[in-house]
Amino acid sequence: MSGTISPYLSNLTFLQLLDLSSLKDLRGPIPPEFGKLSRLTRLSLAGNNLSGTLPYVIFRSLKSLREINLNGNKFSGQIPSSIGHMISVTLLSFTENNLSGIIPETIGKLKNIEYHYLSKNNISDLFPESIGLLSKLERLELDQNKLSGSIPASIGELVSVQLLILSNNELTCVIPSSIGKLSSIQKLVFDNNKLFGKLPAFIGHLITLSGIFLNNNQFTGSIPTSFGNLSNLQSLILFTNNLTGRIPSQLATLGNLQFLDLSRNKLTGRIPSQLARLQSLYNLDFSFNLKLGLSVYQEEFEKPFLSLSPTATEEI
């Protein structure tokens, strides 16, 4: 199918599902007449060459819409404030477009939303405080945008969130203490920002965590010993920061740990010998910590992806 979307589709007023995804040659804007499709519950236009701005009237009118997928198009401009009228929506996916500007405060009115995907756009400015009102939200993906400033404290009110991806932005702040309230969180993905300060000890009390990705930031201080409480943790990725001090021996209690990357920091002391007993661990990288040494023979680490050099490798 090629050409543009016909506005005459809006005459199908009993339509509940409209899927025009992956037609490739479909181009042009979304007809504002789609606002007449008041019974529509699912709209998918993903994987096309659609462009233009998102029509204000559509979001204002489609109050029965539960899922909207506009991924992989060329939509531009701001997300209209009328998005707050889509009170039934559970999935909102606008990944891989050219959307810019801010996320409107009215996003906080989407009380039923569970999945919000906005990766790979040009969204900028601060997070809206109202994002904390989305108590049913399970997945929030805002990576590869131009988000700047601070993470709002209200993000700690996302009591259902399991996946929080804010990587590859321009965030410049400490991790807010309210993150410690995310009792359902499974993955914190904050890599490639300009986050600073110490790694918060409260992260070690988020026992549902399976992945922590804080690499390529500006964190300082030591790795909290409380990280040893994270019995479900599979990935701890902290490379390219300014972390100092010793590697805590408590990490050796993480029986499910598979990936541990502490490279390109300023860690000192000895690598805890207990880490060699972690049976699930198969990717281990301590490289470019020039004052770090082994407390066991290197041969004891029989891991296929072990990287220790160029650290100090004195054996005792």
Backbone bond lengths (Angstrom), bond angles and torsions (degrees), N, CA, C in turn:
res aa  C-N    CA-C-N  psi(-1)  N-CA   C-N-CA  omega(-1)  CA-C   N-CA-C  phi
1 M - - - 1.470 - - 1.524 109.31 -
2 S 1.298 117.08 134.27 1.456 121.33 -179.81 1.517 109.55 -132.91
3 G 1.332 114.81 175.27 1.452 119.59 -179.42 1.509 112.23 94.36
4 T 1.320 116.19 -156.31 1.458 122.05 -177.89 1.531 110.15 -108.66
5 I 1.317 115.59 166.35 1.461 120.26 178.26 1.518 109.06 -77.65
6 S 1.304 115.96 126.96 1.461 120.11 -178.07 1.528 111.18 -73.56
7 P 1.312 117.70 130.15 1.466 119.80 176.48 1.528 112.15 -65.96
8 Y 1.348 116.95 -15.76 1.468 119.95 -179.07 1.528 112.23 -70.23
9 L 1.341 117.67 -14.64 1.463 119.73 173.34 1.528 111.55 -59.31
10 S 1.325 115.68 -23.51 1.463 119.95 -179.46 1.524 112.36 -69.04
11 N 1.342 117.31 -12.02 1.464 120.40 176.92 1.528 112.04 -75.24
12 L 1.334 116.26 -13.41 1.468 120.81 178.97 1.533 108.22 -84.38
13 T 1.289 116.23 68.83 1.461 121.67 -168.86 1.523 114.10 -69.24
14 F 1.353 118.02 -13.20 1.462 120.54 176.45 1.526 111.93 -92.65
15 L 1.322 116.63 2.35 1.468 121.69 -177.09 1.527 110.41 -63.44
16 Q 1.341 114.99 132.40 1.464 120.11 177.40 1.522 112.58 -111.04
17 L 1.325 117.97 -28.03 1.461 122.40 179.57 1.519 109.07 -130.88
18 L 1.331 116.02 130.01 1.460 121.79 175.98 1.522 108.27 -132.71
19 D 1.331 115.97 113.42 1.464 121.76 -177.74 1.526 108.82 -123.78
20 L 1.321 115.98 108.16 1.466 122.84 177.08 1.522 109.98 -119.84
21 S 1.323 116.69 32.75 1.459 120.87 -174.28 1.529 112.43 -77.99
22 S 1.345 115.18 153.21 1.469 124.67 172.76 1.525 113.13 56.13
23 L 1.316 116.65 43.12 1.459 121.33 174.61 1.533 111.43 -97.48
24 K 1.335 115.77 -8.01 1.470 124.50 171.58 1.527 115.06 64.01
25 D 1.308 118.08 -55.31 1.465 120.68 -176.62 1.524 113.32 -88.91
26 L 1.306 115.99 4.25 1.458 119.59 177.89 1.522 108.78 -77.73
27 R 1.320 117.24 125.56 1.465 120.55 -172.64 1.531 109.43 -136.83
28 G 1.343 113.85 179.50 1.456 119.20 178.37 1.519 112.33 88.13
29 P 1.325 116.83 -173.67 1.463 121.68 -175.26 1.534 112.27 -86.61
30 I 1.328 115.14 170.76 1.458 121.20 168.29 1.531 107.09 -80.01
31 P 1.324 118.32 124.81 1.473 118.60 -179.94 1.531 111.00 -62.81
32 P 1.303 118.34 129.82 1.471 119.66 178.26 1.527 112.44 -61.61
33 E 1.332 116.76 -18.57 1.466 120.91 177.67 1.519 112.43 -62.52
34 F 1.345 117.18 -16.78 1.463 120.31 177.91 1.531 111.53 -61.31
35 G 1.302 116.24 -16.26 1.457 120.09 176.16 1.518 113.41 -61.78
36 K 1.340 117.00 -15.11 1.470 121.45 179.29 1.532 112.32 -80.03
37 L 1.338 116.61 -12.50 1.470 120.62 -175.58 1.531 109.69 -82.96
38 S 1.308 115.44 66.68 1.462 121.09 -171.11 1.522 113.80 -68.99
39 R 1.342 118.05 -17.05 1.470 121.02 179.05 1.525 112.54 -93.64
40 L 1.313 117.36 -2.17 1.461 121.34 -176.14 1.529 110.37 -64.51
41 T 1.351 116.13 129.41 1.463 120.89 177.70 1.531 112.07 -110.77
42 R 1.330 116.75 -22.08 1.473 119.64 179.50 1.516 109.85 -140.35
43 L 1.334 115.97 128.67 1.465 122.66 178.51 1.518 108.61 -130.77
44 S 1.322 117.13 118.74 1.463 121.70 176.74 1.520 109.75 -126.48
45 L 1.331 115.08 119.49 1.464 122.73 176.85 1.529 109.84 -124.50
46 A 1.318 117.22 24.02 1.460 122.34 -172.38 1.524 112.29 -69.24
47 G 1.345 114.94 152.82 1.449 121.45 172.23 1.510 115.19 69.11
48 N 1.321 116.59 41.66 1.465 121.39 177.73 1.530 109.44 -126.52
49 N 1.309 116.22 -163.36 1.470 121.71 176.29 1.526 110.30 -118.34
50 L 1.306 115.70 34.25 1.456 120.61 179.74 1.522 110.08 -68.72
51 S 1.313 116.23 149.88 1.465 120.24 -175.41 1.524 109.85 -145.67
52 G 1.327 114.47 -172.04 1.455 119.48 -177.85 1.518 111.31 89.07
53 T 1.306 115.86 -177.13 1.459 120.84 179.62 1.529 110.30 -88.13
54 L 1.314 115.80 163.08 1.460 120.93 177.58 1.523 108.34 -80.61
55 P 1.332 118.48 120.95 1.468 120.81 -173.79 1.528 112.71 -64.31
56 Y 1.299 115.86 127.22 1.465 122.60 179.07 1.520 111.02 -56.86
57 V 1.333 116.71 -41.14 1.464 121.86 -172.18 1.523 111.83 -67.27
58 I 1.339 117.72 -30.70 1.462 120.16 -179.35 1.523 110.95 -64.40
59 F 1.319 116.07 -49.88 1.460 119.40 -178.00 1.529 111.59 -66.94
60 R 1.304 116.13 -29.41 1.463 119.48 179.82 1.522 111.28 -71.35
61 S 1.332 117.25 -29.83 1.456 121.23 -170.02 1.527 114.81 -99.93
62 L 1.328 117.35 -27.44 1.473 119.83 -172.04 1.528 111.07 -87.42
63 K 1.305 116.57 70.60 1.462 121.37 -175.36 1.520 113.05 -79.73
64 S 1.337 117.35 -11.21 1.472 120.55 177.34 1.529 111.87 -94.75
65 L 1.340 116.80 -5.89 1.464 120.61 -175.34 1.524 110.84 -66.49
66 R 1.338 115.90 128.73 1.460 121.37 179.01 1.524 112.53 -105.79
67 E 1.328 116.24 -31.44 1.457 120.13 -179.80 1.524 109.35 -135.12
68 I 1.338 115.53 131.19 1.464 120.43 173.86 1.519 108.51 -134.60
69 N 1.319 116.44 124.38 1.455 122.92 -177.09 1.524 108.91 -126.54
70 L 1.326 115.44 111.17 1.471 122.26 179.06 1.529 111.12 -117.97
71 N 1.324 117.89 20.83 1.459 122.79 -176.47 1.529 112.42 -56.05
72 G 1.335 115.07 149.46 1.455 120.87 168.40 1.505 115.47 64.17
73 N 1.328 116.68 44.46 1.457 121.97 174.51 1.527 108.83 -125.18
74 K 1.315 116.96 -158.03 1.460 120.98 -178.90 1.526 110.86 -128.25
75 F 1.320 116.29 33.23 1.452 120.03 178.72 1.524 109.94 -65.01
76 S 1.322 116.01 143.17 1.463 121.51 -176.84 1.530 109.84 -132.06
77 G 1.333 114.22 179.14 1.454 118.94 -179.92 1.515 112.25 82.26
78 Q 1.315 116.44 -171.64 1.456 121.65 -176.40 1.522 111.71 -88.30
79 I 1.313 115.09 157.23 1.462 120.74 169.80 1.521 106.64 -72.92
80 P 1.337 118.26 122.67 1.470 119.23 -175.15 1.527 111.71 -68.34
81 S 1.325 115.44 147.71 1.463 120.78 -179.89 1.523 112.12 -63.99
82 S 1.316 116.86 -18.95 1.471 120.78 179.52 1.520 112.39 -66.81
83 I 1.330 117.07 -6.79 1.462 120.47 177.83 1.526 111.02 -57.43
84 G 1.314 116.66 -26.99 1.455 121.41 -179.75 1.518 114.35 -65.74
85 H 1.339 117.58 -11.73 1.465 121.23 179.15 1.534 112.25 -82.56
86 M 1.330 117.45 -13.16 1.463 119.87 -177.91 1.534 109.71 -82.71
87 I 1.292 115.56 68.59 1.469 121.73 -168.65 1.525 113.65 -71.30
88 S 1.331 117.86 -12.74 1.470 120.32 -179.45 1.520 112.97 -97.23
89 V 1.321 118.13 -7.75 1.464 120.94 -170.56 1.529 111.28 -67.20
90 T 1.349 115.16 134.55 1.460 122.03 175.52 1.525 111.31 -111.03
91 L 1.350 117.39 -24.96 1.463 121.91 179.05 1.514 109.16 -129.89
92 L 1.337 114.71 126.08 1.467 122.32 179.74 1.513 106.83 -130.63
93 S 1.331 117.26 110.31 1.458 120.66 -173.04 1.524 110.73 -130.20
94 F 1.343 115.83 110.66 1.458 122.95 -178.74 1.535 111.44 -122.53
95 T 1.306 118.40 25.21 1.465 123.14 -175.69 1.529 111.96 -61.97
96 E 1.349 115.73 147.41 1.462 124.29 175.36 1.518 113.06 58.92
97 N 1.330 114.76 62.32 1.450 122.31 170.70 1.521 108.16 -133.29
98 N 1.313 117.33 -161.97 1.459 121.78 177.72 1.527 110.71 -119.98
99 L 1.311 116.11 32.34 1.457 120.37 -179.35 1.520 110.19 -66.51
100 S 1.313 116.57 143.68 1.463 121.29 -175.78 1.526 109.88 -136.85
101 G 1.329 114.77 -172.93 1.458 118.67 178.92 1.512 112.28 78.55
102 I 1.307 115.93 -148.53 1.460 121.07 -173.58 1.532 110.97 -109.68
103 I 1.327 115.04 161.81 1.460 120.99 168.93 1.523 106.41 -82.53
104 P 1.331 119.24 121.45 1.476 119.53 -173.91 1.530 112.21 -67.39
105 E 1.318 115.76 148.45 1.472 121.81 177.66 1.520 111.48 -58.59
106 T 1.319 117.08 -26.92 1.466 120.65 -178.15 1.521 112.80 -65.72
107 I 1.331 117.81 -9.33 1.465 120.64 175.77 1.527 110.26 -57.30
108 G 1.320 116.26 -26.86 1.459 120.81 -178.94 1.517 114.41 -67.95
109 K 1.326 117.20 -9.19 1.470 120.89 179.27 1.526 112.56 -85.83
110 L 1.326 116.50 -6.82 1.472 120.34 -177.27 1.527 109.25 -85.22
111 K 1.303 116.62 70.03 1.462 122.36 -170.18 1.528 113.36 -68.26
112 N 1.334 117.95 -14.86 1.467 121.05 -178.98 1.522 113.28 -101.87
113 I 1.314 118.06 -0.54 1.459 120.28 -174.91 1.529 110.50 -68.46
114 E 1.346 115.36 135.61 1.458 122.39 179.04 1.530 112.08 -115.43
115 Y 1.333 116.37 -29.79 1.462 121.26 -176.68 1.525 109.08 -132.93
116 H 1.346 115.12 121.12 1.469 120.59 -178.51 1.521 108.19 -128.63
117 Y 1.343 116.16 109.93 1.454 122.38 -177.18 1.534 109.39 -115.64
118 L 1.319 115.66 119.66 1.465 120.75 -177.57 1.532 110.61 -138.97
119 S 1.328 116.41 25.06 1.459 121.48 -177.48 1.531 112.02 -67.29
120 K 1.314 115.69 158.56 1.463 123.66 171.15 1.520 112.68 57.28
121 N 1.337 114.65 55.01 1.450 122.38 172.44 1.528 107.86 -131.45
122 N 1.304 117.06 -159.87 1.464 121.53 177.85 1.532 110.62 -123.83
123 I 1.324 115.86 33.96 1.456 120.81 179.41 1.521 109.25 -64.43
124 S 1.324 116.35 134.13 1.460 120.42 -176.10 1.523 110.89 -130.20
125 D 1.295 115.41 -172.11 1.455 123.34 177.28 1.522 110.62 69.78
126 L 1.321 116.16 -171.64 1.450 122.63 -173.39 1.522 111.57 -79.52
127 F 1.326 115.11 159.32 1.457 120.59 169.34 1.522 109.16 -64.10
128 P 1.327 117.76 145.40 1.466 118.41 170.17 1.529 110.38 -75.89
129 E 1.317 117.44 137.65 1.465 121.51 176.84 1.517 111.15 -59.36
130 S 1.325 116.81 -28.77 1.460 121.05 -175.50 1.522 113.19 -66.15
131 I 1.323 117.62 -10.18 1.459 119.82 -178.95 1.528 110.69 -62.24
132 G 1.324 116.32 -24.87 1.453 120.69 179.38 1.521 113.87 -69.17
133 L 1.317 117.87 -9.60 1.461 121.66 179.99 1.520 112.87 -82.73
134 L 1.323 117.33 -5.93 1.468 121.45 -174.63 1.530 109.45 -88.30
135 S 1.316 115.47 73.11 1.467 121.17 -170.71 1.522 113.72 -70.26
136 K 1.340 118.60 -15.76 1.465 121.26 178.56 1.526 112.94 -96.75
137 L 1.314 116.93 -2.53 1.463 120.92 -174.98 1.532 110.59 -66.28
138 E 1.349 115.73 127.70 1.459 121.68 179.82 1.528 112.67 -106.18
139 R 1.320 117.14 -32.66 1.468 121.01 -178.32 1.526 109.03 -133.78
140 L 1.327 115.39 126.74 1.460 121.44 177.43 1.523 107.71 -129.03
141 E 1.325 116.05 114.08 1.462 121.69 -178.29 1.520 109.27 -121.19
142 L 1.331 115.64 108.81 1.464 122.49 -179.16 1.524 110.85 -125.12
143 D 1.321 117.17 23.90 1.456 120.99 -176.95 1.528 112.03 -73.20
144 Q 1.324 115.09 159.17 1.458 124.22 178.22 1.527 112.14 58.05
145 N 1.330 113.84 51.76 1.455 122.14 171.60 1.520 107.83 -124.83
146 K 1.314 117.20 -155.30 1.465 121.88 178.07 1.531 110.12 -126.87
147 L 1.319 115.40 34.04 1.459 120.02 179.98 1.523 109.89 -62.35
148 S 1.315 116.16 132.73 1.457 120.67 -177.37 1.524 109.76 -127.84
149 G 1.329 114.83 175.04 1.455 119.04 177.63 1.512 112.05 80.40
150 S 1.325 115.32 -143.89 1.458 121.88 -171.31 1.524 112.41 -106.65
151 I 1.314 114.74 156.04 1.465 121.41 169.37 1.524 106.50 -80.41
152 P 1.332 119.47 124.66 1.462 119.80 -175.34 1.525 111.99 -69.24
153 A 1.322 116.01 147.04 1.461 120.67 177.84 1.517 111.78 -60.46
154 S 1.328 116.80 -27.06 1.457 120.61 -177.93 1.524 112.99 -64.78
155 I 1.321 118.00 -13.45 1.460 120.17 179.25 1.524 110.92 -63.39
156 G 1.312 116.18 -21.81 1.453 120.95 177.33 1.516 113.76 -69.32
157 E 1.338 116.79 -10.10 1.464 120.41 178.31 1.525 112.38 -87.01
158 L 1.317 117.66 0.28 1.466 121.21 178.17 1.529 108.79 -79.76
159 V 1.302 115.60 73.55 1.466 121.41 -168.60 1.525 113.17 -67.99
160 S 1.335 118.50 -17.17 1.462 121.80 -179.16 1.520 113.14 -102.11
161 V 1.323 117.59 -5.21 1.465 119.74 -171.81 1.526 111.05 -67.13
162 Q 1.333 114.81 133.61 1.457 121.93 178.93 1.532 111.69 -111.60
163 L 1.316 116.19 -33.30 1.461 121.55 -178.88 1.519 108.89 -125.96
164 L 1.341 116.47 122.47 1.464 121.90 -178.31 1.526 107.53 -128.59
165 I 1.333 116.15 106.57 1.465 121.96 -175.84 1.527 109.52 -115.92
166 L 1.332 115.59 112.65 1.466 122.26 179.52 1.524 110.97 -124.93
167 S 1.314 117.87 19.73 1.460 121.81 -172.87 1.521 112.38 -70.42
168 N 1.334 114.77 161.57 1.474 122.52 176.45 1.521 112.27 55.77
169 N 1.328 115.01 52.92 1.448 122.52 172.73 1.521 108.65 -127.95
170 E 1.311 116.99 -159.25 1.469 121.35 -178.92 1.526 110.30 -126.98
171 L 1.323 115.88 38.76 1.454 121.33 -178.70 1.525 110.18 -71.50
172 T 1.319 116.24 132.62 1.466 122.14 -178.76 1.525 108.19 -129.28
173 C 1.319 116.50 91.27 1.456 120.36 -176.96 1.521 109.68 -168.30
174 V 1.313 115.88 173.32 1.454 120.96 167.80 1.529 107.55 -84.55
175 I 1.318 116.72 162.13 1.462 119.91 174.27 1.521 107.46 -73.31
176 P 1.339 118.43 121.27 1.463 120.03 -175.39 1.528 111.72 -65.32
177 S 1.320 116.15 145.68 1.462 120.96 -177.91 1.520 112.32 -62.14
178 S 1.325 117.05 -23.77 1.467 120.66 -179.40 1.527 112.22 -64.67
179 I 1.330 118.41 -19.48 1.464 121.24 175.14 1.528 110.00 -56.65
180 G 1.313 116.07 -28.71 1.459 121.10 179.56 1.514 114.34 -65.07
181 K 1.334 117.54 -7.63 1.464 121.81 179.12 1.526 112.63 -93.16
182 L 1.321 117.30 -2.20 1.464 121.22 -175.14 1.534 109.71 -81.72
183 S 1.301 115.90 79.00 1.459 121.71 -170.85 1.523 113.86 -71.84
184 S 1.336 118.34 -11.46 1.468 121.40 -179.90 1.524 112.77 -107.01
185 I 1.320 117.61 0.23 1.452 121.56 -171.34 1.524 111.62 -64.68
186 Q 1.341 115.99 135.38 1.459 121.84 177.57 1.526 112.47 -111.93
187 K 1.327 116.98 -34.21 1.466 119.47 179.05 1.514 110.26 -138.03
188 L 1.337 115.24 126.67 1.462 123.54 171.41 1.519 107.33 -106.14
189 V 1.326 117.03 114.31 1.467 121.09 -175.95 1.521 107.85 -122.64
190 F 1.331 115.75 94.18 1.471 122.39 -175.03 1.527 111.19 -120.51
191 D 1.307 118.98 20.15 1.463 121.48 -173.93 1.528 112.25 -68.81
192 N 1.329 115.08 160.43 1.465 123.29 175.86 1.527 113.13 57.69
193 N 1.328 114.46 54.27 1.455 122.90 170.31 1.524 107.58 -129.44
194 K 1.314 116.58 -156.23 1.463 121.61 175.74 1.528 108.88 -127.00
195 L 1.317 115.49 39.49 1.460 120.90 178.86 1.519 109.43 -68.65
196 F 1.321 116.73 146.13 1.462 120.04 -175.10 1.532 109.98 -140.56
197 G 1.326 115.15 -174.82 1.458 120.48 -177.32 1.520 111.17 87.51
198 K 1.313 115.92 -173.71 1.461 121.05 -179.82 1.524 110.77 -82.99
199 L 1.323 115.44 152.00 1.457 119.47 172.68 1.522 108.03 -66.36
200 P 1.318 118.72 122.71 1.462 120.17 -174.49 1.527 112.44 -67.94
201 A 1.324 116.33 133.84 1.458 120.80 178.15 1.521 111.43 -64.45
202 F 1.344 116.92 -26.67 1.467 118.54 -176.72 1.529 112.49 -65.32
203 I 1.328 117.82 -20.11 1.462 119.60 176.16 1.531 110.23 -58.81
204 G 1.308 115.55 -33.15 1.453 120.43 179.80 1.512 114.66 -69.02
205 H 1.321 117.46 -4.82 1.468 120.98 177.92 1.527 111.55 -104.95
206 L 1.326 117.16 2.11 1.466 121.84 176.46 1.530 107.51 -89.31
207 I 1.315 115.99 78.06 1.464 121.58 -165.41 1.530 113.63 -70.57
208 T 1.323 118.12 -9.24 1.470 120.37 176.23 1.529 112.17 -83.11
209 L 1.312 118.60 -6.30 1.458 121.72 -175.87 1.528 111.82 -64.89
210 S 1.332 114.88 132.21 1.466 120.83 171.46 1.528 111.68 -112.74
211 G 1.338 117.50 -16.65 1.458 120.09 -179.41 1.517 112.45 -147.37
212 I 1.348 116.40 131.44 1.461 123.35 175.09 1.523 107.24 -124.50
213 F 1.326 116.36 118.60 1.461 122.12 -177.68 1.534 107.68 -125.28
214 L 1.336 115.99 97.81 1.464 122.25 -176.95 1.527 110.96 -123.90
215 N 1.306 117.40 19.63 1.459 121.90 -176.95 1.525 111.73 -68.67
216 N 1.323 115.33 160.74 1.465 123.17 177.59 1.521 112.07 56.64
217 N 1.325 114.34 53.67 1.454 122.28 172.63 1.519 108.37 -131.94
218 Q 1.313 117.50 -156.32 1.463 121.36 -176.93 1.532 111.15 -129.02
219 F 1.318 116.67 35.22 1.460 120.99 -178.96 1.527 110.70 -68.69
220 T 1.306 114.87 144.74 1.464 122.09 179.45 1.537 109.30 -125.84
221 G 1.324 115.41 177.93 1.457 119.65 179.20 1.517 111.96 80.97
222 S 1.313 115.54 -168.37 1.456 121.11 -173.90 1.531 111.99 -95.85
223 I 1.309 115.35 165.33 1.465 121.74 173.68 1.523 107.60 -76.88
224 P 1.323 119.10 123.28 1.470 120.19 -176.16 1.526 112.34 -62.30
225 T 1.316 116.43 137.52 1.460 120.74 176.23 1.524 111.26 -64.75
226 S 1.328 117.24 -22.88 1.466 121.04 -179.69 1.524 112.34 -63.84
227 F 1.327 118.16 -17.40 1.467 120.84 177.15 1.535 110.44 -60.74
228 G 1.316 116.73 -20.51 1.456 121.00 177.25 1.515 113.60 -67.94
229 N 1.343 117.55 -10.16 1.468 121.41 177.78 1.523 112.91 -81.45
230 L 1.311 117.62 -11.49 1.469 122.24 -169.44 1.531 110.16 -84.90
231 S 1.312 115.87 75.78 1.463 121.85 -172.30 1.524 113.29 -65.67
232 N 1.336 118.55 -19.16 1.466 121.87 178.69 1.518 113.32 -94.29
233 L 1.322 117.01 -0.51 1.462 120.57 -172.97 1.528 111.42 -68.09
234 Q 1.337 115.13 129.59 1.456 122.02 176.78 1.522 112.45 -110.80
235 S 1.331 116.99 -28.68 1.469 121.17 -177.91 1.519 109.86 -133.61
236 L 1.337 115.98 125.95 1.462 122.42 172.78 1.521 106.91 -126.78
237 I 1.323 115.97 103.41 1.464 122.34 -171.56 1.530 108.42 -117.99
238 L 1.334 115.96 107.23 1.461 121.64 -174.59 1.523 112.18 -128.40
239 F 1.314 119.15 17.97 1.461 119.96 -173.96 1.532 112.21 -67.53
240 T 1.328 114.57 157.38 1.464 124.40 178.39 1.527 111.98 57.30
241 N 1.334 114.18 62.78 1.450 123.79 168.94 1.523 107.34 -132.75
242 N 1.303 117.02 -160.54 1.474 121.36 176.91 1.525 110.01 -123.16
243 L 1.318 115.68 40.40 1.458 120.84 -177.89 1.520 110.77 -71.13
244 T 1.321 115.51 142.59 1.459 121.89 -178.09 1.530 109.36 -127.92
245 G 1.326 115.05 178.79 1.451 120.09 177.91 1.520 112.33 84.29
246 R 1.321 115.22 -169.75 1.457 121.82 -176.16 1.524 111.85 -89.83
247 I 1.313 115.16 156.00 1.460 120.64 171.28 1.527 106.87 -73.71
248 P 1.310 119.09 121.50 1.465 119.59 -176.57 1.527 111.88 -67.07
249 S 1.321 116.40 133.51 1.460 120.64 179.47 1.523 111.67 -64.81
250 Q 1.345 116.83 -18.96 1.471 120.81 179.92 1.533 112.23 -61.87
251 L 1.328 117.81 -21.38 1.460 119.81 178.33 1.531 111.46 -63.73
252 A 1.319 116.31 -21.57 1.466 120.33 -179.20 1.527 112.24 -72.59
253 T 1.333 118.04 -6.62 1.468 120.87 176.45 1.524 112.20 -88.69
254 L 1.305 117.31 -2.52 1.464 122.05 -175.83 1.528 109.51 -84.96
255 G 1.309 116.12 83.87 1.457 121.76 -172.34 1.512 115.16 -66.54
256 N 1.332 118.50 -17.44 1.462 121.55 179.39 1.523 113.21 -99.25
257 L 1.319 117.53 2.08 1.457 121.24 -175.03 1.524 111.01 -66.72
258 Q 1.334 115.94 128.26 1.459 122.04 179.25 1.530 112.48 -114.05
259 F 1.341 116.46 -35.13 1.463 121.32 -177.28 1.525 108.99 -124.97
260 L 1.316 116.06 122.80 1.456 121.75 176.45 1.524 107.82 -132.94
261 D 1.326 116.30 110.43 1.470 120.74 -178.35 1.522 108.79 -126.49
262 L 1.319 115.39 107.09 1.466 123.09 179.24 1.525 110.24 -116.25
263 S 1.306 117.57 19.99 1.456 121.53 -174.32 1.530 111.94 -69.44
264 R 1.330 114.31 160.64 1.460 123.10 175.07 1.531 111.85 57.36
265 N 1.332 114.75 50.91 1.449 123.15 171.85 1.523 108.18 -127.02
266 K 1.313 117.12 -157.12 1.465 121.94 179.53 1.517 109.80 -129.50
267 L 1.334 114.99 40.13 1.451 120.55 -178.22 1.525 110.60 -71.78
268 T 1.323 115.23 150.07 1.464 121.39 -176.71 1.528 109.69 -130.70
269 G 1.317 115.28 176.06 1.459 120.60 177.14 1.517 111.52 83.87
270 R 1.330 114.39 -158.95 1.449 121.40 -176.27 1.530 111.46 -102.70
271 I 1.306 114.93 146.96 1.457 120.11 172.89 1.522 107.66 -72.16
272 P 1.322 119.04 125.61 1.467 120.44 -177.40 1.527 111.96 -58.97
273 S 1.325 116.31 128.14 1.460 120.22 -178.17 1.517 112.10 -64.49
274 Q 1.342 116.84 -25.18 1.469 120.16 -177.60 1.529 112.27 -62.89
275 L 1.327 117.94 -23.34 1.462 120.87 -179.45 1.526 111.69 -61.80
276 A 1.335 116.42 -25.94 1.462 120.58 -178.92 1.522 112.13 -67.93
277 R 1.329 117.46 -11.38 1.469 120.82 -177.62 1.527 112.47 -96.41
278 L 1.324 117.29 -1.24 1.463 120.34 -179.41 1.530 109.57 -76.53
279 Q 1.322 116.14 107.43 1.458 121.36 -172.43 1.532 112.89 -71.66
280 S 1.333 117.62 -26.77 1.463 120.05 -178.14 1.520 112.57 -84.22
281 L 1.319 117.30 -15.10 1.461 121.67 -173.03 1.528 110.56 -77.06
282 Y 1.347 116.19 120.76 1.464 118.65 177.33 1.521 113.43 -133.22
283 N 1.319 118.36 2.37 1.459 120.43 173.23 1.522 107.45 -134.76
284 L 1.322 115.44 109.76 1.459 121.93 -171.31 1.523 108.76 -134.33
285 D 1.335 117.19 119.66 1.461 120.26 -175.02 1.521 109.74 -134.72
286 F 1.334 115.67 115.04 1.466 122.87 176.24 1.526 110.94 -116.03
287 S 1.306 119.21 10.40 1.460 122.36 -170.39 1.528 112.34 -63.28
288 F 1.329 114.79 156.59 1.457 124.14 178.51 1.527 112.36 60.34
289 N 1.333 115.52 37.18 1.462 122.92 163.11 1.528 105.24 -116.99
290 L 1.304 116.36 91.94 1.463 121.09 -162.86 1.522 114.24 -70.31
291 K 1.336 117.98 -12.90 1.457 120.36 179.32 1.527 112.22 -112.24
292 L 1.314 114.65 22.99 1.460 120.93 -178.56 1.516 109.00 -103.87
293 G 1.325 116.99 135.46 1.459 120.95 -178.86 1.508 111.92 -130.44
294 L 1.343 115.77 165.93 1.452 121.66 -179.06 1.525 110.40 -87.44
295 S 1.326 115.71 141.72 1.458 120.19 171.91 1.519 110.46 -104.09
296 V 1.344 116.66 2.67 1.464 122.42 176.08 1.517 107.18 -137.37
297 Y 1.317 115.43 168.10 1.447 118.48 173.76 1.521 109.95 -69.08
298 Q 1.285 116.67 139.42 1.453 121.22 -177.06 1.525 111.33 -56.85
299 E 1.349 117.33 -30.84 1.460 121.01 -178.70 1.524 112.19 -63.72
300 E 1.341 118.00 -21.62 1.454 120.22 -179.65 1.529 111.73 -68.88
301 F 1.308 116.79 -23.08 1.462 120.79 177.07 1.524 108.50 -87.12
302 E 1.290 116.91 85.45 1.466 121.00 -178.14 1.519 109.12 -89.46
303 K 1.309 115.25 63.09 1.463 121.94 -178.35 1.527 109.15 -111.53
304 P 1.325 117.60 136.22 1.469 119.75 -174.52 1.514 114.18 -67.87
305 F 1.341 118.11 -22.30 1.458 119.18 -176.92 1.519 109.92 -125.79
306 L 1.320 115.28 48.36 1.458 121.26 179.25 1.520 110.17 -84.56
307 S 1.341 116.02 130.57 1.459 120.44 175.45 1.516 109.00 -130.82
308 L 1.318 116.44 115.15 1.459 121.22 -179.32 1.517 112.60 -117.52
309 S 1.295 118.09 -16.16 1.451 122.42 -173.87 1.536 109.65 -99.57
310 P 1.347 118.24 145.60 1.445 129.11 3.45 1.524 113.59 -93.42
311 T 1.303 118.22 74.22 1.455 122.54 167.53 1.518 107.57 -93.18
312 A 1.320 114.69 172.13 1.461 117.75 168.33 1.507 106.78 -70.98
313 T 1.327 118.97 137.73 1.464 122.17 -176.83 1.516 111.58 -126.46
314 E 1.315 116.28 39.85 1.459 120.54 177.84 1.519 109.04 -65.74
315 E 1.347 116.39 131.70 1.447 120.71 -179.66 1.518 109.57 -104.07
316 I 1.350 116.69 143.08 1.462 119.91 178.96 1.533 108.35 -126.15
